[in-house]
Amino acid sequence: MADQEVGRWTCSKCGHLIVAAGSRSGGFPGIGAFSGPCPWECGVWINRGFRKIRTGQVKVFRAAEWDQRELFGMGAA
């Protein structure tokens, strides 16, 4: 299954737009998390939870980068 957008928000430090993408698992009823640095390299550490997606299956992108992948049908391989 191709990755899909699962969240979009503004970084609390640099103010740039961030997109989280991953594959949701219908059979997984829990909440998984992403923990890692801001893709804009501003130094902030991101800790976010996502429903029906396992921890470790979420990637974050700069919004423009994700939008380009979507535009050209590349997904988040």
ROMAR-664313 format. One line per field, with one value per residue (C-alpha): residue in three letters; chain; x, z, y. Coordinates in nm, 4 decimals. Layout:
ROMAR-664313
type = (ALA/...)
mol = (A/...)
u = (X/...)
w = (Z/...)
v = (Y/...)
//
This chain:
ROMAR-664313
type = (MET/ALA/ASP/GLN/GLU/VAL/GLY/ARG/TRP/THR/CYS/SER/LYS/CYS/GLY/HIS/LEU/ILE/VAL/ALA/ALA/GLY/SER/ARG/SER/GLY/GLY/PHE/PRO/GLY/ILE/GLY/ALA/PHE/SER/GLY/PRO/CYS/PRO/TRP/GLU/CYS/GLY/VAL/TRP/ILE/ASN/ARG/GLY/PHE/ARG/LYS/ILE/ARG/THR/GLY/GLN/VAL/LYS/VAL/PHE/ARG/ALA/ALA/GLU/TRP/ASP/GLN/ARG/GLU/LEU/PHE/GLY/MET/GLY/ALA/ALA)
mol = (A/A/A/A/A/A/A/A/A/A/A/A/A/A/A/A/A/A/A/A/A/A/A/A/A/A/A/A/A/A/A/A/A/A/A/A/A/A/A/A/A/A/A/A/A/A/A/A/A/A/A/A/A/A/A/A/A/A/A/A/A/A/A/A/A/A/A/A/A/A/A/A/A/A/A/A/A)
u = (0.0000/0.1320/0.1921/-0.0737/-0.0830/-0.1810/-0.1148/-0.0137/0.0905/0.3175/0.6457/0.6306/0.9855/1.0474/0.6849/0.7241/0.4621/0.5289/0.3494/0.3430/0.2851/0.2504/0.0374/-0.2631/-0.3437/-0.7146/-0.6365/-0.4311/-0.6663/-0.3979/-0.1992/0.1527/0.4013/0.6646/0.9610/1.2349/1.3752/1.1895/1.2450/1.3304/1.6381/1.5508/1.6489/1.3044/1.2220/0.8796/0.6735/0.3340/0.0828/-0.1276/-0.4325/-0.4342/-0.0689/0.2152/0.5120/0.8015/0.5787/0.5390/0.7771/0.7807/0.8403/0.8595/0.5124/0.6390/0.8390/0.5331/0.3087/0.5562/0.5505/0.1715/0.1637/0.3853/0.2229/0.5364/0.3845/0.6311/0.8265)
w = (0.0000/-0.0927/0.1733/0.2192/0.4024/0.7658/0.9081/0.8243/1.0658/1.1101/1.2972/1.6326/1.5932/1.2270/1.1150/0.8006/0.6952/0.7722/0.6264/0.7865/0.5591/0.6113/0.5540/0.7809/0.8907/0.9274/1.1495/1.3902/1.6302/1.8243/1.8002/1.6630/1.6948/1.5061/1.7002/1.5124/1.3914/1.1936/0.8194/0.7876/1.0076/1.2523/1.5504/1.6988/1.7945/1.6844/1.8952/1.7354/1.7492/1.4592/1.4742/1.3015/1.1990/1.3626/1.5257/1.2820/0.9719/0.9664/0.7712/0.7733/0.4736/0.3889/0.2547/-0.0871/-0.1212/-0.0356/-0.2691/-0.5557/-0.4883/-0.4975/-0.8131/-1.0000/-0.8450/-0.6718/-0.3243/-0.0393/-0.1406)
v = (0.0000/0.3431/0.6041/0.8681/1.1982/1.1432/1.4881/1.8452/2.1200/2.4208/2.3797/2.5561/2.6902/2.7772/2.8194/2.6073/2.3530/1.9841/1.6805/1.3356/1.0367/0.6648/0.3575/0.3208/-0.0316/-0.1001/-0.3982/-0.1876/-0.0052/0.1785/0.4975/0.5001/0.7812/0.9724/1.1013/1.2814/1.6131/1.8781/1.8199/2.1910/2.1293/2.4065/2.1916/2.1235/1.7635/1.6350/1.3934/1.3244/1.0415/0.9105/0.6851/0.3453/0.3665/0.1806/0.3516/0.3667/0.3773/0.7559/0.9795/1.3588/1.5816/1.9480/2.0290/2.1416/1.8179/1.6046/1.8052/1.7486/1.3710/1.3764/1.5871/1.3451/1.0343/0.9165/0.8678/0.8450/0.5369)
//
